Amino acid sequence: MTNKPLFTAILIFFISVIHQPVSAQQFSLFERFGATDADLALHQLLPTHDGGALLVCSRSCYLPGGVVIEGCLLNMQLIRVDENGQLLWKTDIPTFSSFFKNVKVTIDSENNFVLTISEPTSFECQDFVIGGFGWDRTTAYFVSSTGELEGEMVLQESCTLQFEDMKLAPQDNKLLLCNANTEPFVPLYGRLIRLDKDNNILWERNYDENYFGQGKLLMVDDQTWMILYKEDNLIRLSKLDDEGEIAWSETLSDDQELVPSSILLTDDQHLMAAYTFVSEPDQLMIQKLTLEGVEVTSTNFEASLATRLVPHENFLVFASTILSENADDEMALHYINTDGELLEMETISEDAWERPRDLAFSADGDLWLAGNWQCCEEGNFEPAEVFLAELDSLITNSKEVSDEKNIQFAPNPFSNQLNLHLPNLSAEWREGRNNANIRFFDETGKEIHRQTIKGATLLSIQTTNWPKGIYFFQLWNQESVHTGKLIKQ
């Protein structure tokens, strides 16, 4: 039998892109928003159709020490910015109560907004509603593209209707998901309300045998919807038609710790569902599913305070706060593929006073991050201001490399040494005029090794001190970036 060459390796996966890696220096702060008489906390970052964005915030009238500011209204504040992050307008939305539940804003094709919230009008539900009191008023506030509050509509005012999610349907219709309980001591039931372009109710549908706890809506196509929700401590997925009829429901998990946080549809027609954990907020689970609700993969990440998943081409992105006992808190950006595997994790800010809350791609393709800025005391995070920043996107315009001879690792799986062979690099790289860099991450996204390659086509890396497990690499120069997965055994 002929021996195989030393550097004939199994190439697991790699990708070539034209952008340089994200770094802390590429975290470009647009603006910090706040009020002299009230603190702000961010709930949502919503891209607009003209390349700008809307920041959905709540206002607090309390100064440090619990001092209430006289004359300050407890309300929502909408902040509209242009494509450069510059302020266009602010609008205060006086609300009925000082408590909000599941704040959500949708946008139509003309940049008009609908703010929907649930808020308690009384404590009469205390004896029979889990959670302490009933969210017995769900209200939609209508705001024009120039910031004028044009009206409001109370969708229901009874004990109780708890708003869960709202999505824009075709022709600027709105679909509202909620749980209802119109009479005391009656079990919760699910409800869907369909609004037309002018916010008139087209139809309402009640589900006597279902309720959609912490439900998330997803439009699969013009005729099909999905709901990811929690029911009787089970994680469930239901498929609905355009009239709200349930075609089927599947139980995805009986783990009582899981809480749905987002669901989206990938380009390869799979569902990606994200969950947080009740008792472990520093954990995030991402599950890939078929359109029939069959699990394909499931991956856990140590990513505290993670934002929702955002799709971009054939990648998914989320931001998080990394809480460390030995260092200041850091904000990080995570790129994963559609199998839930981590491709890249990069620290984008080491300021312990920041918390990411939402991430979005603008209509112009810019990657924006918004979140809360701490007020006063270290170790006791209280939002005081809202920040908006632009991030250079790492993995964009990506394509698979067809020439598998460009990068070779041997052996793989590896043990105490990993050999990297680069046989077909450009003359500029081989002659040292175009240096490359390589770095490795463990399964949690922590960087464990980084090295510069100066004109070499062969590199040996000592890995004796690396624990056994899965590792991800990123190799880049000015021309391209390659990423992939390796295993130490």
Helices and strands as residue ranges (DSSP letters): E 15-16, G 24-26, E 27-33, E 39-47, E 53-60, E 62-63, E 67-68, E 75-81, E 87-94, E 101-107, E 113-119, E 137-143, E 149-157, E 161-168, G 170-172, E 174-180, E 189-195, E 201-207, E 213-221, E 224-231, E 234-241, E 246-253, E 258-265, E 271-277, E 283-289, E 295-302, E 310-312, E 315-322, E 330-337, E 342-349, E 354-361, E 367-374, E 383-391, E 399-400, E 408-410, E 417-421, H 427-430, E 436-441, E 447-453, E 458-462, E 469-476, E 481-488
